[in-house]
């Protein structure tokens, strides 16, 4: 666990070992904890954005309402629609295609005034049989320089249609606030497949959320 306080021009995060991380802030900042409970819960940052940052009791798709933005590496198709990843519904066919030269990715942009220290995330597989095995969760503050937050190699957590998978983000990777997060494929999906299809029906992210709104 961590304690977070605002101290003048810094956000101070104190970890379990009593070490501190001081994050310089440029504007007055509020913070909120999004704790992971279980896959499909209502505790994540995408769900929060769908409530207009807690200001509405009615949930709406946050990509449609422009409270966050989802991007794909490939063109929009009937199977590749950004709003699907945050609509909280099972999407039987939802993927983005790529190649070994241009691997497919999906990206979450929290918005200009929002940052997340991500310590957990969830993916939901679509209805097909091309399961993720080798991929990375990455984070960025500027959408140019990306850091690996978690690397998955031969991960068999997802093995049936519509299944959720959840993973922690640990160490220093979980202690830096970022605006952008993306899932990028490192190899074709299930063994025997040659297609670079990144099949995701839904995603969600958790951790310490900061905003200057």
KEBA-677100 format. One record per atom (N, C-alpha, C): x, y, z. Coordinates in steps of 0.02 Angstrom, whole numbers, padded with zeros to 5 digits, always signed. Last residue first. Example, Ala and Ser with C-alpha at 12.3 -4.5 7.8 and 13.67 -1.06 7.14 Angstrom:
2
+00642-00112+00354;+00684-00053+00357;+00645+00002+00394;+00660-00284+00390;+00615-00225+00390;+00660-00165+00390;
***
This chain:
213
-00410+00955-00639;-00474+00985-00659;-00508+01020-00600;-00297+00887-00619;-00294+00958-00604;-00358+00994-00626;-00281+00725-00547;-00312+00771-00595;-00304+00842-00572;-00230+00557-00529;-00218+00626-00514;-00251+00670-00568;-00246+00398-00456;-00268+00443-00510;-00260+00515-00487;-00173+00246-00433;-00180+00312-00403;-00190+00363-00459;-00265+00105-00497;-00206+00134-00465;-00223+00201-00433;-00313+00022-00651;-00322+00039-00581;-00258+00072-00554;-00408-00007-00801;-00345+00009-00767;-00359+00036-00697;-00474-00117-00927;-00484-00073-00870;-00418-00065-00833;-00551-00171-01083;-00495-00163-01037;-00513-00114-00982;-00622-00290-01198;-00630-00239-01147;-00565-00231-01108;-00588-00377-01299;-00657-00354-01296;-00665-00294-01249;-00456-00403-01405;-00475-00378-01339;-00547-00352-01343;-00334-00468-01498;-00405-00479-01484;-00421-00458-01413;-00233-00433-01619;-00238-00415-01548;-00312-00415-01530;-00162-00536-01733;-00226-00508-01713;-00225-00496-01637;-00066-00584-01842;-00053-00537-01787;-00119-00502-01770;-00068-00754-01887;-00099-00688-01892;-00083-00647-01829;-00029-00880-01876;+00019-00834-01907;-00007-00763-01909;-00049-01001-01748;-00077-00945-01786;-00021-00902-01815;+00021-01089-01673;-00004-01112-01737;-00033-01057-01780;-00030-01027-01515;+00016-01067-01555;-00016-01094-01619;-00122-00869-01518;-00113-00938-01497;-00066-00978-01542;-00046-00733-01605;-00085-00757-01547;-00072-00831-01534;+00121-00674-01645;+00053-00698-01662;+00019-00729-01601;+00195-00554-01531;+00199-00613-01573;+00128-00632-01593;+00169-00440-01459;+00239-00456-01473;+00247-00515-01520;+00054-00304-01456;+00066-00375-01467;+00138-00387-01487;+00020-00188-01328;+00050-00200-01393;+00069-00274-01399;-00078-00074-01248;-00066-00145-01253;-00039-00158-01323;-00042+00081-01164;-00058+00042-01223;-00040-00031-01214;-00079+00239-01094;-00065+00168-01083;-00083+00131-01147;-00041+00406-01041;-00056+00358-01094;-00037+00287-01073;-00005+00476-00926;-00067+00493-00960;-00089+00439-01009;+00061+00424-00768;+00063+00429-00841;-00006+00445-00868;+00166+00422-00626;+00101+00439-00655;+00108+00451-00730;+00255+00287-00562;+00260+00346-00604;+00192+00361-00634;+00251+00166-00499;+00261+00226-00457;+00269+00290-00497;+00254+00048-00564;+00190+00067-00535;+00194+00133-00496;+00386+00030-00597;+00338+00042-00652;+00271+00066-00626;+00449-00006-00481;+00453+00064-00502;+00404+00080-00558;+00334-00138-00433;+00398-00103-00432;+00393-00031-00454;+00201-00195-00546;+00239-00193-00484;+00304-00153-00491;+00038-00226-00585;+00097-00190-00608;+00138-00174-00546;-00056-00379-00592;-00029-00321-00557;+00028-00290-00596;-00192-00428-00699;-00122-00433-00681;-00100-00371-00642;-00324-00530-00761;-00303-00471-00722;-00232-00482-00698;-00441-00576-00885;-00376-00587-00855;-00354-00523-00820;-00598-00649-00930;-00559-00593-00903;-00491-00619-00880;-00664-00727-01078;-00631-00731-01013;-00596-00666-00995;-00722-00738-01202;-00753-00694-01153;-00720-00692-01086;-00665-00904-01233;-00698-00843-01257;-00731-00804-01200;-00515-00953-01143;-00582-00968-01169;-00617-00902-01186;-00391-00915-01098;-00395-00978-01136;-00466-00998-01154;-00271-00817-01025;-00332-00813-01065;-00337-00876-01108;-00151-00858-00969;-00206-00840-00925;-00272-00838-00962;-00031-00895-01025;-00090-00934-01043;-00150-00917-00998;+00105-00816-01093;+00055-00810-01040;-00010-00844-01062;+00227-00800-01160;+00193-00865-01157;+00144-00868-01099;+00256-00657-01073;+00288-00705-01118;+00257-00773-01108;+00225-00491-01046;+00195-00557-01043;+00228-00602-01096;+00279-00359-00949;+00293-00397-01009;+00266-00468-00999;+00230-00201-00892;+00227-00274-00880;+00235-00308-00947;+00279-00081-00933;+00255-00087-00864;+00247-00160-00844;+00398-00008-01035;+00363-00071-01020;+00343-00072-00946;+00372+00155-01095;+00407+00112-01046;+00365+00049-01035;+00397+00264-01233;+00356+00214-01199;+00399+00172-01153;+00387+00422-01298;+00432+00377-01263;+00390+00330-01220;+00264+00475-01347;+00322+00465-01390;+00370+00413-01360;+00168+00508-01259;+00146+00470-01317;+00203+00458-01367;+00206+00563-01138;+00203+00607-01196;+00182+00573-01261;+00209+00468-01042;+00185+00534-01022;+00176+00580-01081;+00161+00296-01049;+00197+00354-01075;+00167+00419-01048;+00172+00116-01039;+00147+00181-01017;+00190+00237-01043;+00118-00049-01089;+00166+00006-01088;+00132+00070-01064;+00111-00220-01082;+00077-00159-01060;+00130-00105-01056;+00137-00337-01213;+00163-00291-01163;+00111-00238-01145;+00131-00514-01254;+00113-00444-01263;+00143-00403-01206;+00089-00669-01298;+00149-00627-01291;+00131-00555-01306;-00042-00717-01300;+00010-00756-01266;+00072-00713-01252;-00215-00703-01327;-00152-00669-01314;-00104-00715-01277;-00296-00817-01438;-00284-00791-01371;-00216-00757-01366;-00408-00842-01545;-00340-00815-01550;-00323-00779-01485;-00540-00878-01550;-00493-00926-01521;-00420-00905-01531;-00668-00754-01503;-00630-00797-01548;-00582-00844-01511;-00734-00660-01426;-00764-00726-01433;-00727-00774-01478;-00605-00576-01329;-00667-00576-01368;-00692-00648-01376;-00548-00557-01158;-00542-00584-01226;-00608-00580-01262;-00510-00418-01063;-00560-00469-01076;-00553-00492-01149;-00392-00363-00940;-00412-00372-01010;-00467-00424-01013;-00340-00250-00815;-00382-00307-00834;-00394-00305-00909;-00210-00201-00698;-00252-00192-00757;-00286-00257-00776;-00126-00104-00575;-00162-00164-00593;-00200-00150-00658;-00066+00016-00553;-00039-00041-00516;-00077-00106-00529;-00023+00170-00624;-00059+00107-00634;-00026+00050-00595;-00053+00322-00590;+00000+00276-00570;-00032+00207-00570;-00117+00432-00709;-00129+00372-00670;-00064+00337-00654;-00183+00595-00741;-00127+00548-00739;-00146+00489-00695;-00255+00730-00833;-00262+00670-00792;-00202+00624-00798;-00269+00833-00924;-00262+00851-00853;-00264+00791-00806;-00283+00774-01052;-00229+00820-01038;-00217+00832-00964;-00321+00596-01050;-00337+00667-01059;-00282+00711-01032;-00296+00462-01057;-00337+00486-01002;-00358+00558-01011;-00296+00353-01185;-00275+00421-01170;-00322+00449-01117;-00248+00192-01225;-00293+00232-01184;-00261+00299-01170;-00233+00089-01369;-00206+00142-01326;-00262+00176-01288;-00174-00059-01446;-00231-00018-01425;-00206+00029-01371;-00081-00124-01587;-00087-00099-01519;-00154-00064-01508;+00011-00237-01693;-00049-00201-01673;-00048-00179-01600;+00172-00207-01768;+00129-00246-01723;+00068-00205-01701;+00240-00200-01906;+00196-00151-01873;+00148-00188-01827;+00312-00316-01926;+00345-00251-01937;+00306-00196-01902;+00222-00415-01905;+00282-00415-01863;+00320-00349-01869;+00061-00330-01910;+00112-00374-01937;+00171-00374-01889;-00115-00323-01867;-00050-00293-01882;-00004-00344-01913;-00283-00284-01815;-00234-00325-01851;-00170-00286-01863;-00385-00289-01674;-00349-00247-01721;-00293-00289-01750;-00551-00342-01625;-00479-00350-01632;-00451-00297-01678;-00687-00423-01581;-00657-00358-01568;-00581-00366-01571;-00828-00507-01571;-00773-00500-01618;-00746-00429-01612;-00909-00497-01457;-00890-00563-01481;-00833-00561-01532;-00896-00405-01318;-00894-00397-01390;-00867-00461-01421;-00986-00370-01173;-00946-00420-01209;-00953-00410-01284;-00972-00204-01108;-01011-00258-01136;-00964-00307-01171;-00909-00087-01075;-00929-00132-01021;-00975-00187-01045;-00850-00003-01165;-00923-00001-01162;-00952-00050-01110;-00718+00010-01199;-00739+00039-01135;-00815+00041-01129;-00700-00047-01322;-00656-00069-01268;-00676-00042-01200;-00786+00018-01410;-00804-00049-01386;-00762-00069-01325;-00731+00134-01456;-00778+00139-01401;-00797+00071-01372;-00653+00092-01569;-00622+00110-01504;-00671+00110-01446;-00677-00046-01665;-00711+00015-01645;-00686+00035-01575;-00663-00160-01766;-00611-00119-01734;-00641-00050-01720;-00759-00219-01836;-00730-00259-01783;-00678-00219-01743;-00790-00128-01931;-00845-00150-01888;-00821-00193-01831;-00646-00019-01916;-00688-00066-01953;-00746-00085-01907;-00518+00101-01926;-00582+00082-01896;-00621+00036-01943;-00348+00043-01947;-00407+00083-01966;-00470+00057-01931;-00235+00014-01806;-00263+00002-01873;-00323+00045-01886;-00207+00047-01677;-00154+00055-01726;-00179+00048-01797;-00333+00143-01591;-00307+00080-01617;-00252+00096-01667;-00379+00229-01440;-00353+00229-01508;-00329+00159-01526;-00491+00314-01336;-00461+00250-01353;-00439+00253-01426;-00502+00442-01216;-00498+00423-01287;-00463+00357-01294;-00622+00516-01104;-00557+00486-01118;-00558+00466-01191;-00732+00589-01121;-00700+00594-01056;-00634+00556-01054;-00812+00584-01234;-00747+00618-01238;-00717+00632-01170;-00921+00505-01245;-00931+00569-01211;-00867+00611-01208;-00861+00394-01305;-00913+00431-01341;-00923+00501-01311;-00778+00353-01202;-00748+00372-01266;-00798+00414-01306;-00867+00322-01099;-00822+00380-01091;-00786+00400-01155;-01036+00290-01106;-00972+00268-01134;-00924+00327-01134;-01108+00330-00947;-01108+00334-01020;-01040+00314-01045;-01207+00311-00802;-01146+00293-00837;-01156+00299-00913;-01271+00425-00690;-01286+00387-00751;-01221+00374-00788;-01229+00507-00593;-01249+00439-00572;-01265+00396-00631;-01089+00615-00612;-01153+00590-00637;-01167+00520-00610;-00963+00645-00568;-01014+00698-00564;-01083+00675-00586;-00861+00556-00585;-00898+00554-00522;-00954+00605-00516;-00817+00583-00715;-00772+00593-00657;-00810+00598-00592;-00927+00537-00787;-00906+00607-00792;-00865+00626-00730;-00934+00404-00778;-00979+00441-00733;-00963+00515-00735;-00833+00360-00859;-00901+00353-00884;-00953+00386-00840;-00723+00373-00778;-00731+00421-00832;-00802+00419-00861;-00744+00259-00699;-00748+00325-00669;-00758+00379-00722;-00716+00158-00793;-00783+00164-00766;-00793+00234-00736;-00580+00187-00810;-00625+00192-00867;-00697+00198-00844;-00524+00163-00684;-00523+00231-00710;-00570+00239-00769;-00622+00046-00582;-00567+00069-00624;-00576+00139-00652;-00724-00014-00511;-00675+00025-00473;-00622+00058-00516;-00821-00106-00538;-00835-00036-00557;-00786+00011-00522;-00762-00264-00610;-00788-00222-00557;-00800-00150-00583;-00703-00348-00701;-00772-00328-00714;-00802-00284-00660;-00606-00433-00583;-00617-00418-00654;-00690-00404-00666;-00600-00351-00424;-00606-00411-00465;-00620-00390-00537;-00529-00239-00368;-00565-00287-00328;-00570-00353-00365;-00408-00112-00367;-00433-00171-00402;-00468-00217-00352;-00447+00056-00324;-00420-00009-00303;-00450-00067-00344;-00405+00207-00358;-00447+00158-00393;-00420+00088-00377;-00399+00354-00266;-00375+00285-00271;-00427+00243-00307;-00358+00519-00315;-00409+00470-00298;-00379+00401-00308;-00318+00693-00298;-00301+00624-00313;-00355+00578-00286;-00290+00856-00368;-00329+00811-00326;-00310+00740-00344;-00177+00989-00379;-00195+00922-00400;-00235+00886-00346;-00130+01142-00453;-00161+01108-00396;-00191+01041-00417;+00008+01115-00567;-00056+01146-00550;-00084+01110-00489;+00125+01047-00578;+00124+01116-00603;+00060+01152-00584;+00222+00942-00472;+00159+00959-00505;+00158+01032-00524;+00340+00815-00452;+00327+00886-00459;+00262+00898-00497;+00339+00690-00336;+00320+00705-00405;+00303+00779-00410;+00439+00590-00243;+00411+00657-00246;+00400+00675-00320;+00429+00446-00151;+00437+00470-00220;+00402+00537-00223;+00511+00374-00009;+00465+00423-00038;+00482+00436-00111;+00508+00227+00092;+00539+00269+00042;+00488+00314+00010;+00440+00140+00175;+00450+00208+00199;+00488+00253+00150;+00401+00024+00117;+00468+00024+00147;+00489+00093+00171;+00279+00058+00060;+00279+00017+00121;+00347+00017+00156;+00296+00233+00008;+00285+00162-00003;+00292+00124+00063;+00224+00387-00018;+00264+00349+00029;+00247+00275+00023;+00227+00516-00128;+00202+00448-00122;+00249+00410-00076;+00184+00681-00145;+00230+00636-00110;+00196+00568-00101;+00185+00803-00264;+00144+00749-00238;+00193+00699-00208;+00237+00974-00244;+00250+00904-00256;+00192+00860-00231;+00229+01104-00204;+00233+01093-00275;+00244+01020-00292;+00151+01062-00057;+00174+01118-00097;+00171+01103-00171;+00110+00906-00058;+00155+00947-00017;+00183+01003-00061;-00015+00790-00044;+00008+00847-00084;+00048+00893-00039;+00010+00613-00020;-00008+00680+00005;+00017+00732-00044;-00022+00444-00004;-00012+00498-00052;-00034+00564-00021;+00042+00288+00040;+00010+00348+00063;+00027+00404+00014;+00013+00119-00017;+00049+00182-00020;+00008+00236+00014;+00042-00059+00000;+00000+00000+00000;+00044+00062+00000;
***
